[in-house]
Structures are given as structure tokens and as C-alpha cells.
Amino acid sequence: MNMKISMIALDLDGTCLDSKGEMTDRTRKILEKYGKAGTEIVFTTGRPIAGILKELRSIPGTNYAIALNGGLVYQLADNSIIYRKSIDKREVMLVRDIVLRHDALTDVASGGLGIGDKKTYDRAENYIKNDDFRKYYLSSRGSKQDLWENIEELESVEKINMFFSDMDDRRKTLEELKILKTSKVCSGMPNNIEINHGEVNKGNALKWLCEKLDIDISELIAFGDGGNDIDMIKTAGCGVAMANACEELKEISDIITKSNDEDGVAYILEKYSPA
């Protein structure tokens, strides 16, 4: 395959990490090969920055990371925020009113820090069944008593996250969230809801970063599996959906690769050569 690759954008969960939340040796080795050749390796995730594991940051070429679905862009050398988009405070309060009417495990990201609500945080196993992901979730977010009652105290909110045990309750919540005017509602997993500023998506953050680094968007290859990856896959010169991706993502992708448990990222990158 002929394509100059100057940047590789990678979603984490369900994409470059397997179902255990780990990166395989095969995937790591091919990313190291590209990174050592000068390719920018950019992890693009709905997670807060603490969720980008230290072992991933050590891969050559990982100079920047996109967190919170594109709400924040970090320069990893000093963990500084170089791009930020926060949710309108009035809309945060609207979401608060909706959250308090439903049963969901909730957290917010403020200044890149994940903060969970103590009321549901202690019952996380009811909402997140995957043991490995739940362990990551609990380790990457602090907890706060009465988060929603005290939400106004936070200086900014870049993302709101909800996990549901009852899918009918999730559907009802989505209906109520249609009241939001300037925020974007999407999902990274079948049982969650994610809310960001309306202009926030992984695609816009990647456009901004490519312009900053003087990289042509045609030289960007992106990999994803969820609804929050759609804009990124559309934006990239080559958008790759995992075999385990949602159908909407597969429909707009340029390539469908193998699943995250079959080294789907490595399978494609091995067919190309570093720029």
C-alpha cells in the first residue's frame, strides 16, 4: 500500500488495547518502528490524561496525546495543556439535573483530572462488568462526595461521563439530553454516554495538532472502534475501523481491519512503511 504516514492516531479501548486493556508486543513493536523513524504517535481517547498508561508514553514518537474525546491536547514532555474546550457552565447544570433523575455511574473531567461521584463510585461493579476496565476506571479517577451537588465549585468541566446498568434508563437519559444546545453527546461504549463541548471531537483536535506540526492531513492514518471515533476516521487521510467497531464507524471507514484482540492495528501498519 502506498501512503506517506507522518502521524498515527490511535483510540485506546477496543482499538490498540486488547480486551484485557493491554497492548500486545506485536502492536507495540510496530509503533516503536514508526516512532523511531520520526512518525508522530498520538493516542486519542475519551479517557482523562491519567488514563494514558505510562508504558504507552514510553513508545518513541508519543510527544502529544488527545484526551477527553478531543477536549484537551497535551504536550507529554511536561504534561502541559496546549488546547482546551470546556462545556458551557449552564449546560453542565442542565446535565446535573438530568443525572440526578437517573441511576448511572458518573464522573467529570476538570482540568484533565477525572472526578467520580462517591454515591455511585463505590458501586462501580454494578455499571462496569469488565474487571480489567473497571480496575483502570477506579484507579484513574478520584472520588468526591456529592459531586453533582457541588459541581459549581469546579473551575471548568471538559467532559461528563455516564455508565448505565439499565439500557432503557440510558435511552431515556439520551432523550432528555436533547435539551442541550452547545454540547455534543456521543458514546465510546455500548452502555455509556459522553458529553463534551459541541465543537469537541477527536477529528477537530487532530486537525489542530496537524496544523501546529505542519503535517498534511492526508498523511494521517487513524484507528478506532466507537462512535466517538467517527470524526477522527472521517478526518484522517486513511481511516481504519476495527472488526469489533460499531456499524456506523465501519460504514464511513476507508479500511476495516482485524479486531483489537487480533492485532488489528499492527495488521494494517505492517503493510505500510514509516515515512
N, C-alpha and C positions, 0 to 999 in steps of 0.2 A: 504494500500500500504506500502511496506517495503522499506525504503530508509533512510539512515542516512543523514540528511541535516545540514551541517555546514555553508553553505553560500547560500543566496538567492540573485540572481542578477535580477534587475528589470528595464526594459525600462520604461520611464515615459509616454510620449504622446501615446495614443492608447493602453496602457497596464495597468499600475497601476493607471493611472489617467483616469477619465471618459471623455466624450466628452465636458464637461464644464471645463476641466483642473483641476479637483478636485479629491482628494482621498476620497472614501466613508468611513464611520465609520466602516463598516464590514471589509474592506481591512486593514484599519489602526489597528484595534484591533487584527487581526490575525498576522500582522507583529510585533506588540508590544509583543505578546505572544512569538514569536520565538526570538525576540531580547532580551527579559528578560531572556530567557533560555540560552543565550550565542551564538546564531546564528548571523553570520555577515550579515547585511542587506546592500546590495550595489546597489545604484541607478546607472544605466549605461545609459547614454543619449548622444544624439547628441548636446544637449544644452551646452552653456558655464556654468561654475560653478555657476554663479549668477542665473541661471535658475532652480537650485535645491532649491526649496522653503524652507524657514526657518522651516515651520511646518513639513516638511518631515525630516529634520535634527534632530528634537527632538525625533524621534522614537528610542527607545533603540536598540543598535546594529549597528547604522549607523555611523561607525567610518571612513569609506572610501567612496569615490564616484569616478566614472569614467565619465569624461566629454568629449565632442567633439569626440564621437564615439570611444574613446579609446586613443585619442591623449594626454590626461592628466589624471593622477590619483592623487587624493587629499587625504591628511590626514585632516579630518574635524575638529579635535580639534584645530588646528591653521591655517587651510586653506592653508597649505603648499603643494607645488607640489612635489610629490615623484617619478613621472615618466612622461617623456615628449618625444613626437616625433613631429618634425616640418616638414612642407613641404619645399622641396628644393627651394631656392630663385629663381633659374632660371625658375622653373615650375610655381611659383607664378606670374612671369612676363608674361609667356605664357597665363595663365588664365586671367590676366588683359586684354591682347589684345583681347581675345575672349569675355569677359564680355562687353567690350566697343562696341562690334558689335551687342549686343542683348539687349532686354528690360526685365530686371529682377530686383527684389528687392534683393540686395546683402549685405552681411556682412562678416566680417572675425573675427576670434578669435586669439588674440595675447596675449600670457602670461595668457590665461584664460579669458581675457576681450573681450566681444563682441563689435565690432565697425561696425556701419552701414554707408552706403553711403548716404549722405544728399540728393542727387539728387532723389533717389527713396524712401528713408526713409519717406519722407513727403507724399508719395502717397501709403502707405502700404496697404490701403484698396483695392487697385486695384489688389493686389497679394495674400493677405491672407483674405479670406472671413469669416472665423470663428472669431467672435468678441472676444471670450474669449482667443483664441490662439494669435490673433493679439495684444490684450492688454498685454499679457505676453511678446510677442516678443519685443514690443516697450519699455517696462519697463526694460528689461534685457540687452539692448544694447544701448550704447551711439551712437551719430551720429558724423560724421566727414565730413566736406566739402571736396569734391573732394578726396574721399578715394582712388580711383584707380590711380589718378594722383600722389598721394603721398605715394603709397604703399611701396616704397623702404625705407621709413623712419622707418618702423616698424622693431623692432629687430628680431622678429620671427612671423610666421603665422602657427598655428596648424590646422586651418580649414577654408575653404571657403564655404559659403552657398549661394544658389540662390533660389528664388521663382519666378515662372512664372505665368502669367495670360493667356498666349497663349501656349497651349501644343505642337503645331507644332514648335514654337520657341524653346521650351525645347528640342524637339527631335533633331533639328538642332544643338543646343549647345552641346548635348551629342556626336554627330558625330564629331564635331570639337575638343572636349576634348580628343578624342582618340590619339591625338598627345602626350599626357603626357606619360612619361616613368617611373617615380618613384613615381607617386601619384596614389591614389585609388579614383575612382568615384563611388558613390552609392547614394541612396535616402532613406530618412526616411519617406517621404510623397509623394503622387502621383504627386504633382506639383513642387517638389523641386529637387535640385541637391546638393550633399555634396561632398567635396573634402578634403582628408586627405593625409598624408604621406602613401606610398604604404604598409608599414608594420603595419599601424594602423587599428585595428578593436577592437570591444568590446571583442572578444574571446581572442586575444593576451594579452590585458590588464588584463583580468580576470586570465589567466594563470600566468602572472607575480605576481599578487596580491595573488593568492592561494599559490604560491611558497614562497612568502615573509611571509605569515601567517602560513605556514606548514599545509595547508589544501589540502587533496586529491581532485583532480578534479571530482572524482566520487561522492563526497559529495556536489557538486554544482548543484542547480536547478536554471534555468534561464527562464525568461518570456519575450516575445517580440511580435512585430506585423509587423515590417518593414524590408525592405531589408538590412538595416544597423544592424539588429539583427541576421543575418544568421550565422556569425562566432561564435557568442556567443551561439546560440542554438546548433550548432554542437559541440562546445567545452564542454558544460556542461554535467554532468553525466545524467541529465534529462533536456531536452529542451522542453519548453512548448510554443506553438503558441496560440495566442488569436483567437477567432472565426472570428474577424474582420481583421486578419492578411492577408498579401499578400499570394498568392498561393504558391510562391516559398518557403516561410518560413514554411507553413503548410506541404509541401511535405517532408521536412527534419526534422521536429519536432518529438519528441517521443510521445507527447500528444497534442491534440487540446482541449482547454478549452472554456468556455463561453466568450462572448465579454467583452470589457472593461466597457461597460455600464451595464453589468450583474454580476459584481464582479468576473470575471473570475480568477483573481489571488487568491482571498480568496477561491473560489470554490475548487481549487486544494490543497492549503496549509492546508485546514481544513481536508483533507483526510490523512494527514501525522501528525507526532508528532515531536516537536523540539528534536534535538539530545541530 
